[in-house]
Amino acid sequence: LRVGLRDTEPLPLGDSDKLKVGDLVFAIGSPLGLPGPSVSMGVVSALGRTIAGENIVLEDLVQTDAAINPGNSGGPLINVDGEAVGVATAIIPYAQGIGFAIPINTVKRFIQMIEEFGAVVRAWLGVYVTPLTEEAVKLYELPVSEGVVIVNIVPGSPADKHGLAIGDIVVEANNKPVRKVSDLRAAVEESIGSECVNLRIFRGHKMISKCVPPVVERVY
């Protein structure tokens, strides 16, 4: 993408992992085709949101009450330091003050993929997971308090072939803690080009390690 403008500087990219609920943010765009950019102000309402539309599911989104309208999509969500921390992408049309942005760290991963592979690629292991809840930890008296639980496995997938099991609790991926679903997803995507994803798993009454090679597919 090239822009035929001079004397311009690219917007610095922030770190969306540092966002907190209540942080002040600004959405910039051209809503409804109005001439010139417009700015709306709001706060980070929630993190890690998932929304589903026709033939698409968007995960790990930043929710904001900064006004986002048709025409804002693709515009930056900016923090008080003037850094892009998200890209406006969706709204709930029948609601007010509920807009969503793709975290800028997700965008950074896409940029890296395009630079390395010439396309956006996705990697997957073949597991369906859900966050480990505080209630489950207390009910089963688990020695781990954070992680994601495998609730289903795709037959014939790398997870199936390399011995992952329903009920396994993934607590680390590539030596990084897994606290939520997006942590595991990020670790899998970061393993593109590597031999495998190194997982630390709590199973039964002990901790085990698994090295699972991801399937890599071109998206576009």
Secondary structure as GFF3:
##gff-version 3
##sequence-region A 1 220
A	DSSP	three_ten_helix	16	18	.	.	.	ID=ss1
A	DSSP	beta_strand	24	29	.	.	.	ID=ss2
A	DSSP	three_ten_helix	31	33	.	.	.	ID=ss3
A	DSSP	beta_strand	38	53	.	.	.	ID=ss4
A	DSSP	beta_strand	56	64	.	.	.	ID=ss5
A	DSSP	beta_strand	76	78	.	.	.	ID=ss6
A	DSSP	beta_strand	84	91	.	.	.	ID=ss7
A	DSSP	beta_strand	99	103	.	.	.	ID=ss8
A	DSSP	alpha_helix	104	117	.	.	.	ID=ss9
A	DSSP	beta_strand	121	124	.	.	.	ID=ss10
A	DSSP	beta_strand	127	131	.	.	.	ID=ss11
A	DSSP	alpha_helix	134	139	.	.	.	ID=ss12
A	DSSP	beta_strand	148	153	.	.	.	ID=ss13
A	DSSP	alpha_helix	158	161	.	.	.	ID=ss14
A	DSSP	beta_strand	169	173	.	.	.	ID=ss15
A	DSSP	beta_strand	176	177	.	.	.	ID=ss16
A	DSSP	alpha_helix	181	190	.	.	.	ID=ss17
A	DSSP	beta_strand	197	203	.	.	.	ID=ss18
A	DSSP	beta_strand	206	212	.	.	.	ID=ss19
A	DSSP	beta_strand	215	218	.	.	.	ID=ss20
###
